[in-house]
Amino acid sequence: MEKSSLDADCCALNTVLVEEKKGHLIPNGNAHQDVNGTLNGGPISAATGAISAAEAEKRQGFPERETWTRQMDFMMSCVGFAVGLGNVWRFPYLCYKNGGGVFLIPYVLFIFLGGIPIFFLEIALGQFMKAGSINVWNIAPLFKGLGFASMVIVFFCNTYYIMVLAWGFYYLIKSFNSTLPWSTCDNPWNSENCIEIFRHDDCQNGTIGNSTFGNLTCEELANGRSPIIEFWENKVLNISEGLDEPGVINWELMLCLMAVWVMVYFCVWKGVKSTGKIVYFTATFPYVVLIILLVRGVTLPGAYDGILYYVKPDWSKLGEAQVWIDAGTQIFFSYAIGLGALTALGSYNRFNNDCYKDAFVLAFINSGTSFFSGFVVFSILGFMASEQGVDISKVAESGPGLAFIAYPKAVSLMPVAPVWAALFFVMLLLLGLDSQFVGVEGFVTGILDLFPGKYYMRYQREIAVAICCLLCFIIDLSMVTQGGMYVFQLFDYYSASGMTLLWQAFWECVVVAWVYGADRFMDDIARMIGYRPFPWMKWCWSFITPCVCMGIFLFHLLNYKPLTYNNVYVYPWWGEVIGWCLALSSMLCIPVSLVYKLSGAKGTFRERWENLTKPVWGGHHLEYMAPDTDIKSLASLSPGTEENKVIIFESVM
């Protein structure tokens, strides 16, 4: 029999008084419960069934939990966090690599099978529990390890992701020159093999007289290096021979890193009231730049060939397993699932916010941005291929290779190159900046929620954000050395990889659908938004999405390959050990926490399970839940109707 909905657990007075039978009660992370079922700071009113959560906090002298000033603040924050660099550099590359327009078929399928259901689950869970990524799992305390796992993942993300911003900031500063430093070979960091113009096709076709070009033979041309690659490897990275040679710190890059962390700190230190305002700029301005770059890109020679290469369908690719795996993995990357930050953002919503509608709108914006970015990127790459006289496949790269090699090279070929370079790196900086500071916001929210209200102190948020930024900065110092790129790749490949996110998403679905109860959570959502979501969500949480997550997870595991850099340098065995330690540090949080809690409890296994899976309710549940509301009657209502508004009004105490 499905577990009863929330009205049978915490809203009726007799249930509150007999808490040991149905579930524990705590107010919104601050006040505390006496054994007789009252809240410290004031008794539960028999007339209303509950006191206001805000009132309980005020009696204690604790601040009420913040909420977004406007609902659009929440939407913009989610857009800023989820829409990032992966949409601009990873999706277009995967699209052309996996059959062009055909790639959209598995991509759209996985949006509805995994992306939207888990995206909605995390936002709704945060909004319902009014807590960050750790305390949100008070809905099933035995699995609180899920919260700690997401905190570990987002901490690692915050640590290494900001390096992309530091590199982008460095390029932005270097763009303010009359001649872009990566466009010429007459710089101190250039080698003897640096060549500004390549003529490989002429060599292959034999059109160069006597097989020479200028003073160079075709053999020497084959060994030539582009100035943009030398700027990236010799100047920016100053890369060493391997992970075991850290070398010295690049002080210019370290100052850029410090500047970016200072920006992140002042975006986050005052909480969602300030964060919600900043994202209006950081989340929207990149779209302005993308539109400007698209208008410029489609007017360049070769742009049509580039766009055609991007969208041209190759139907044979649908039969390859790797195409489907790439589509599923990209959804989890671009939707920022499993990091806990979406839960933290949702926790600042009003309790009756329609998060169901928000999830679909945000998913459309996220995936739409990815597809739109492809036209921008490949119109430029088509021009670049035309200028160099090579095939587009030779200039299209993924990851940092596209952001810091292919694209800077493309803008260097344009008229008034410094202007376009500065515009591109401003966009890159803003795309990453809002993802970064919302990630820090999610981490700090989870940490502060661990401390009960009696430990509240003035400026605790500012201090917590400062400690978080400082700790990450210290770790980042290892990534601004000559061997820093090898450290960066270790974090990128293992700490927040597809495997860790898939593992996290699998357990989130299992806990909500099978431990707490999918029907029960659907009832709770109906209490919040005033109508029941389409049953598809429940089916996905219970069956489809866990199978998709575990299937892709096992595919990754079975096809695991040792990490390499540029397909040349193979990491040493102890480097892989460090990488697996980073991955397991989050993945093991779930089983270790579960075993620890079960072994420390008393009674039979069934008694331990029942006690440890009782939800721990917050005071806001008593404030907003009416004991006489018939959840089943909400099933036939649709959002936005007059009847629906009446139901919502009656459910608010």
QUINORJO-V791876 format. One record per residue. PSI is psi in whole degrees, -180 to 180 (999 if undefined). Layout:
# QUINORJO-V791876
psi=PSI
psi=PSI
This chain:
# QUINORJO-V791876
psi=134
psi=142
psi=147
psi=156
psi=177
psi=-28
psi=-25
psi=-6
psi=-42
psi=-6
psi=-37
psi=145
psi=-41
psi=-29
psi=-38
psi=-40
psi=-29
psi=61
psi=-25
psi=-13
psi=-28
psi=-21
psi=155
psi=163
psi=124
psi=148
psi=-169
psi=56
psi=4
psi=-60
psi=177
psi=160
psi=136
psi=166
psi=-20
psi=7
psi=15
psi=163
psi=133
psi=129
psi=-7
psi=140
psi=159
psi=130
psi=130
psi=-23
psi=-39
psi=-19
psi=-13
psi=155
psi=163
psi=137
psi=-41
psi=-38
psi=-40
psi=-39
psi=-39
psi=-37
psi=-32
psi=-15
psi=18
psi=150
psi=145
psi=149
psi=137
psi=153
psi=161
psi=140
psi=-43
psi=155
psi=-28
psi=-26
psi=-44
psi=-45
psi=-46
psi=-38
psi=-41
psi=-41
psi=-46
psi=-38
psi=-49
psi=-35
psi=106
psi=-154
psi=-30
psi=-32
psi=-34
psi=-37
psi=-24
psi=-44
psi=-49
psi=-39
psi=-46
psi=-34
psi=-47
psi=-33
psi=-33
psi=39
psi=18
psi=-125
psi=-24
psi=-31
psi=-25
psi=-24
psi=-58
psi=-31
psi=-50
psi=-38
psi=-45
psi=-22
psi=-44
psi=-22
psi=-28
psi=-43
psi=-62
psi=-44
psi=-44
psi=-36
psi=-48
psi=-41
psi=-46
psi=-42
psi=-45
psi=-38
psi=-44
psi=-42
psi=-38
psi=-43
psi=-13
psi=49
psi=163
psi=-166
psi=-19
psi=-58
psi=-14
psi=-24
psi=13
psi=-12
psi=-23
psi=80
psi=-25
psi=-27
psi=32
psi=-14
psi=-25
psi=-40
psi=-44
psi=-35
psi=-45
psi=-33
psi=-39
psi=-44
psi=-47
psi=-29
psi=-45
psi=-40
psi=-47
psi=-32
psi=-47
psi=-26
psi=-32
psi=-18
psi=-33
psi=-38
psi=-37
psi=-43
psi=-43
psi=-39
psi=-37
psi=-47
psi=-38
psi=-44
psi=-42
psi=-13
psi=-19
psi=58
psi=151
psi=-33
psi=125
psi=130
psi=-19
psi=9
psi=-7
psi=166
psi=9
psi=41
psi=158
psi=-28
psi=-7
psi=147
psi=179
psi=-22
psi=2
psi=129
psi=129
psi=-35
psi=124
psi=146
psi=47
psi=-41
psi=-38
psi=-37
psi=-44
psi=-34
psi=-7
psi=25
psi=-10
psi=124
psi=133
psi=23
psi=35
psi=156
psi=109
psi=-126
psi=8
psi=141
psi=168
psi=-33
psi=-40
psi=-34
psi=-37
psi=-29
psi=4
psi=156
psi=140
psi=146
psi=-29
psi=-36
psi=-39
psi=-36
psi=-43
psi=-48
psi=-37
psi=-31
psi=-56
psi=-56
psi=-35
psi=51
psi=142
psi=-172
psi=-19
psi=179
psi=-28
psi=5
psi=80
psi=-33
psi=-155
psi=165
psi=137
psi=105
psi=-34
psi=-44
psi=-36
psi=-39
psi=-38
psi=-42
psi=-45
psi=-42
psi=-41
psi=-40
psi=-36
psi=-42
psi=-44
psi=-43
psi=-48
psi=-11
psi=-26
psi=-24
psi=-26
psi=6
psi=-166
psi=-20
psi=-38
psi=-40
psi=-41
psi=-23
psi=-39
psi=-37
psi=-18
psi=-36
psi=-50
psi=-25
psi=-25
psi=-34
psi=-38
psi=-32
psi=-37
psi=-45
psi=-40
psi=-42
psi=-43
psi=-44
psi=-34
psi=-45
psi=-42
psi=-40
psi=-44
psi=-14
psi=-3
psi=150
psi=136
psi=-6
psi=-40
psi=-42
psi=-38
psi=-45
psi=-39
psi=-39
psi=-34
psi=-42
psi=-10
psi=122
psi=139
psi=94
psi=-22
psi=-22
psi=-23
psi=-23
psi=-3
psi=132
psi=-35
psi=-32
psi=-45
psi=-36
psi=-43
psi=-39
psi=-45
psi=-43
psi=-40
psi=-36
psi=-45
psi=-35
psi=-54
psi=-26
psi=0
psi=44
psi=143
psi=2
psi=-13
psi=-13
psi=-37
psi=-37
psi=-44
psi=-43
psi=-42
psi=-28
psi=-18
psi=4
psi=159
psi=149
psi=-32
psi=17
psi=142
psi=80
psi=-19
psi=-48
psi=-41
psi=-40
psi=-42
psi=-41
psi=-46
psi=-38
psi=-42
psi=-43
psi=-44
psi=-54
psi=-35
psi=-39
psi=-41
psi=-48
psi=-42
psi=-40
psi=-31
psi=-40
psi=-39
psi=-51
psi=-47
psi=-20
psi=-38
psi=-42
psi=-33
psi=-41
psi=-41
psi=-42
psi=-38
psi=-41
psi=-37
psi=-11
psi=33
psi=169
psi=151
psi=-32
psi=-21
psi=-15
psi=-13
psi=117
psi=167
psi=162
psi=-146
psi=-27
psi=-36
psi=-41
psi=-35
psi=1
psi=-63
psi=-48
psi=-46
psi=-35
psi=-41
psi=-45
psi=-26
psi=-20
psi=-9
psi=156
psi=147
psi=53
psi=-43
psi=-34
psi=-47
psi=-35
psi=-47
psi=-41
psi=-43
psi=-44
psi=-23
psi=-45
psi=-45
psi=-41
psi=-43
psi=-37
psi=-42
psi=-29
psi=-45
psi=-33
psi=-39
psi=-50
psi=-24
psi=-34
psi=-42
psi=-40
psi=-44
psi=-41
psi=-46
psi=-39
psi=-45
psi=-40
psi=-47
psi=-31
psi=-18
psi=-24
psi=122
psi=161
psi=-28
psi=-15
psi=9
psi=137
psi=155
psi=143
psi=19
psi=-35
psi=-47
psi=-40
psi=-42
psi=-43
psi=-41
psi=-44
psi=-43
psi=-49
psi=-41
psi=-43
psi=-45
psi=-39
psi=-41
psi=-43
psi=-38
psi=-20
psi=-27
psi=-17
psi=-4
psi=14
psi=180
psi=-28
psi=15
psi=-33
psi=-34
psi=-39
psi=-43
psi=-45
psi=-34
psi=-48
psi=-43
psi=-39
psi=-30
psi=-48
psi=-39
psi=45
psi=178
psi=-37
psi=-45
psi=-40
psi=-39
psi=-41
psi=-44
psi=-46
psi=-38
psi=-48
psi=-32
psi=-46
psi=-44
psi=-45
psi=-47
psi=-43
psi=-37
psi=-27
psi=-54
psi=-41
psi=119
psi=-44
psi=-39
psi=-43
psi=-34
psi=-38
psi=-42
psi=-40
psi=-40
psi=-35
psi=-33
psi=-50
psi=-10
psi=0
psi=159
psi=132
psi=163
psi=138
psi=-16
psi=-38
psi=-46
psi=-41
psi=-40
psi=-48
psi=-37
psi=-38
psi=-58
psi=-55
psi=-43
psi=-38
psi=-41
psi=-47
psi=-48
psi=-34
psi=-47
psi=-36
psi=-48
psi=-36
psi=-45
psi=-42
psi=-44
psi=-27
psi=26
psi=136
psi=142
psi=147
psi=138
psi=162
psi=121
psi=26
psi=17
psi=-57
psi=124
psi=130
psi=143
psi=165
psi=-38
psi=-23
psi=-41
psi=-36
psi=-44
psi=-42
psi=-46
psi=-30
psi=-39
psi=-43
psi=-46
psi=-22
psi=-28
psi=-42
psi=-34
psi=-13
psi=-37
psi=-58
psi=-37
psi=-45
psi=-40
psi=-48
psi=-41
psi=-44
psi=-40
psi=-41
psi=-26
psi=-11
psi=168
psi=157
psi=-175
psi=169
psi=-40
psi=-41
psi=-42
psi=-46
psi=-47
psi=-42
psi=-40
psi=-11
psi=9
psi=128
psi=147
psi=104
psi=155
psi=162
psi=-28
psi=-23
psi=-40
psi=-32
psi=-39
psi=-17
psi=127
psi=128
psi=-18
psi=8
psi=129
psi=104
psi=-40
psi=-28
psi=-15
psi=-12
psi=-33
psi=-5
psi=149
psi=152
psi=142
psi=-2
psi=163
psi=-39
psi=-41
psi=-42
psi=-37
psi=-44
psi=-46
psi=-41
psi=-41
psi=-24
psi=-9
psi=126
psi=999
